[in-house]
Amino acid sequence: IVLTLLSSGMAWADAVDALRDFARDVKSGRAAFTQTVTSPDGKRKKLSSGSFEFERPNRFRFAYAKPFEQIIVADGQKVWIFDADLNQASSRKLADALGATPA
């Protein structure tokens, strides 16, 4: 049992180190994503998908395709949000928009 706990602790440390290395070393990237928002009881509430790109520092682009089109872009100074259904764009200062989020 102790060996199992130690090895799972090592796996956790390896994962944390890998995330730290990624955050330190990777300067840009892109991927497709699927986002699921769930309620506290675990039931699926909303499923979204699209693509994501980033370039450090402070530049990123989310292009949501489903369930509706929306583009979120950070240019290093501001975050811009374009809602295709409303044909409307808005912006906020980057620091105000991100706050304490993981972004």
N, C-alpha and C positions, 0 to 999 in steps of 0.2 A: 504494500500500500504506500509506503514512504517513497519507494522508487517511482511509482506512478505519479505521485504528487510532485516530486522533484522534476520529472521529465515534462509534465504539463506546465510547470513553472518555467522551465527552459524554453519551451515552445512559445509561451507568452512573451518572454524576454526577446526571443528571436523576432517575433512579430512586431514588437514595439521598436526594436532596433531597425527593422526593415522600414517601418513607417517613418522613423526619424531620418534614415538615409534618403528615402524618397523625398521628404519635405526639404531636406538640405540640398540634394543634388539635382533633382529634376527641375528643369527650367520651363518646359512646355510639354503639352500633350493634348490628345483628343480621344474621345471615345463616344460610343452610343450608350445610352442609359435607359433604365426603367426605374421609375420611382413609385414606391407604394407608401401611401399614408394610411396608417391604421388608427383605429380608436383605442382607448385604454383597455377595452375588453378583448382586443386582438382581432376584431373583425376588420376586413379590408374595407376601406372607405373610398379611396381614390387611387387610380392607376394612371400614371403619366409616362410618356416616353419622348425621346428626342436625342439630341447630340450635345456634347460639351467640349469646349476647347479652353485652354488657359495658356498664358504666357506670363512669366514672372518679370517684374513685380506687378501685382494688382490689375491684371488684364484677364478677362474671361468672357466667354459667350455661351449661354445656354440657349438652344433652339428647341423649344417644346413643339412636338408635332401632334401629339394626342394627349388629352381628349380635345384640346383646341390649340391653335397656333399662338405662340407667344415667344418673343425673343428678349433675352436679358443680356445686356452687354455692359461690361465695366471697362472704361478706357484709361484707368489709372487715376482719374480725378472724380468721375461721376459714374453712377450706375443708371443705365437707360433701360426702360421697359417698354416694349412695343407690343400691344395687343392687336392682332390682326382683325379679330371680329369687330372691335370697336374702331379700328383704324385710328388708334390713339397712342401717342408716346408720352412718357413722363420721365423725369430724371430727379436724382437726389445726389447729394455729395456722397462719395464712396464711404467715408467713415461713418456717416449717419445711417446709411443703408445696411451696412454689414454688421455693425455693432459687435456683439459677442458671438456671432455665428461661426461655424467651422470654416466658412469661406475665407 
